[in-house]
Amino acid sequence: MEKYLYIALFAPLVGSLFAAFFGDRPKNIITGIVTSGLLFVSWVASMVLLFYVDGKTVVHVTMMDWIAAGNFDLDFGFIADQVSVIMMVVVTTVSTLVHIYSIGYMDHDKGFNRYFSYLSAFVFSMMVLVMSDNFLGLFIGWEGVGLCSWLLIGHWYHKEIAAWSANEAFIMNRIADLGMLIGIFLIYWNIGSLNYDIVFKEIVNVDIFTVTLIGILLFIGAMGKSAQFPLHTWLADAMEGPTPVSALIHAATMVTAGVYLVIRANEVFALIPDVGYFIACLGAFVAIFAASMALVNNDLKRIIAYSTLSQLGYMFVAAGLGAYWIALFHLMTHAFFKSVLFLGAGNVMHAMNDELNIQKMGGLGKSMKWTMIIMSIASLALAGIWPLAGFFSKDKILEVAFSEHSYILWGMLWVGAGLTAFYSFRLVMLVFFGEKRYEKYGYHPHEAYPYMLYAMLPLAILAVISGFFEHSFIDYVTQVLPAYSPHVESPTIYILIFITLGIALSGIAFAVFRYLPIKTKIFDQLININIRGTKLYSILKNQYFIPQFYENYICKPYERLSQVAWKEIDLKIVDATVDMIAGMIYTSGDKSRVMQSGNLSKNLRWMVIGLVVLLLLALPNIPSS
């Protein structure tokens, strides 16, 4: 089975190197086909491992010796257990379909070959992250996906906003990664190893203060990668990259890496329940915080991005409360319906000449029937409507919060479910139904290439059926993760399901009737709530003014401080000191040049002078008789 592990891991890297060979050449469709084919090979190998791994059998390989310095000895090793294999299958499933979709989406892009090289390199880095058997290997993959995301978000680097967004994502993640790196140092300092098996076995012997500090520092890294408040602003801005990048990186892989870290390090977080509860509280806050911003946004991709941010909050609630398998379950189902939502958004953008304002759309359902159907199904899954996948995973998280008597968290998640349903179908209604507002802007929409729709279809099917694998999923992953089971009695659980479904359906109904082109006058007065122009609308539209706060109170003061450091310290002190020393040496050399005139008489005089100086220096050291 080792060969399947290596195939799953390195097939994306081979694809990336192949595409890089054509990187500066004109578009070559073979690049897209080969990289997609190699991703499919990686998916097949991952599926083989999925069915091979069981409670007694895992695939654990040591590829080579990596670092040997003093007492520090670390191998370059990888593991395929129940948790990592699930992640491998999710990553390769979405990646393969996104690669196929991208062949059509990037058809006329000048950077076609370069794009596929970056995209496959990202998948390879993500596979290193999830398959590593130690924290340092995980960190290598962690930084790899950060680098590749920078390259992909800034793919259209000639656009200033794309370059700026790429830099924002990169810098904000580096800030968080510093915390994670310090946490890894602390693990080695106190345990003497970074291998998961040894760390999780010995962590119980470390004092609780140090364990708490390690947990906090690891979670800081997770906050950056999963865009949790206050390190959240980069995720929406990252929508400047190509839409398939958003489908892969910002829905199914990179942003879920933070959740994966908490799940993988569950033995650490289980020892510090107070930190876990903080994670859950922050996740519940982000769930409703992000959903509220999606309510008024008119940017097609940003609405879906805020939805991703909100759903990551749900995952952290489950992980923070100790329901790690439920967090992983929602991670999996979310990857399917959210990635297909982004791909559907890509279809709409192509049809509308890259227009993103949903207020300029409307009525697209007639010319984009299949995209409308697929996005509607994914939106129902996102809203948590039975029997789609989101119902099973999201409802479980609310059940966990109720079971742990965290009723405030449950209430926040419940409200978040209603908001999610509303903004999801606000998008569907404004894009696909009603008046054809795009006609006055001169757009001529059309459906995407058939093979792009075929690439979306498996994800749409998984968004429908993956929830039904709940029980087999539980049996599989709880061989590694704690077998958490919410304790809610039968009558209560059905009531919870009913009221959760109720608010989701109410949100959908409100959106449908609010944006229906035909309404009765009385009903229209009841639902025509308009907050445009109010202070609340301004707050939500401007993202609670947090980006402006960062700009005015962090970025600009830092820039002014840098200017002062450059002009007053670097130029006037550092550079001046170096220049002065250099000038003194140059001047002394220039003055000394006369000694090397080539005149024999002058050379003899200098030799005599030198001899006298040496004698004078030696004279005090001559012992007296």
HELIX and SHEET records of a PDB file:
HELIX    1   1 GLU A    2  PHE A   21  1                                  20    
HELIX    2   2 ILE A   29  TYR A   52  1                                  24    
HELIX    3   3 GLN A   82  TYR A  105  1                                  24    
HELIX    4   4 PHE A  112  MET A  131  1                                  20    
HELIX    5   5 PHE A  135  ILE A  153  1                                  19    
HELIX    6   6 GLU A  160  ILE A  191  1                                  32    
HELIX    7   7 TYR A  196  GLU A  202  1                                   7    
HELIX    8   8 ILE A  203  ASN A  205  5                                   3    
HELIX    9   9 ILE A  208  LYS A  225  1                                  18    
HELIX   10  10 THR A  233  ASP A  237  1                                   5    
HELIX   11  11 ALA A  238  GLU A  240  5                                   3    
HELIX   12  12 THR A  243  ILE A  249  1                                   7    
HELIX   13  13 MET A  254  THR A  256  5                                   3    
HELIX   14  14 ALA A  257  ARG A  264  1                                   8    
HELIX   15  15 ASN A  266  PHE A  269  1                                   4    
HELIX   16  16 PRO A  273  ALA A  294  1                                  22    
HELIX   17  17 LEU A  300  GLY A  320  1                                  21    
HELIX   18  18 TYR A  324  ALA A  351  1                                  28    
HELIX   19  19 ILE A  358  LYS A  360  5                                   3    
HELIX   20  20 LEU A  364  LYS A  366  5                                   3    
HELIX   21  21 LYS A  369  ALA A  383  1                                  15    
HELIX   22  22 ALA A  389  SER A  403  1                                  15    
HELIX   23  23 TYR A  407  PHE A  432  1                                  26    
HELIX   24  24 ARG A  437  TYR A  441  5                                   5    
HELIX   25  25 PRO A  450  ILE A  465  1                                  16    
HELIX   26  26 SER A  466  PHE A  469  5                                   4    
HELIX   27  27 GLU A  470  VAL A  477  1                                   8    
HELIX   28  28 SER A  490  TYR A  515  1                                  26    
HELIX   29  29 LYS A  521  ILE A  527  1                                   7    
HELIX   30  30 LYS A  535  LYS A  541  1                                   7    
HELIX   31  31 GLN A  543  PHE A  545  5                                   3    
HELIX   32  32 ILE A  546  TYR A  550  1                                   5    
HELIX   33  33 GLU A  551  CYS A  555  3                                   5    
HELIX   34  34 LYS A  556  VAL A  564  1                                   9    
HELIX   35  35 ALA A  565  ASP A  575  3                                  11    
HELIX   36  36 ALA A  576  SER A  592  1                                  17    
HELIX   37  37 ARG A  593  GLN A  596  5                                   4    
HELIX   38  38 LEU A  600  ALA A  618  1                                  19    
HELIX   39  39 LEU A  619  ASN A  621  5                                   3    
SHEET    1   A 2 VAL A  59  ALA A  69  0                                        
SHEET    2   A 2 PHE A  72  ALA A  80 -1                                        
END                                                                             
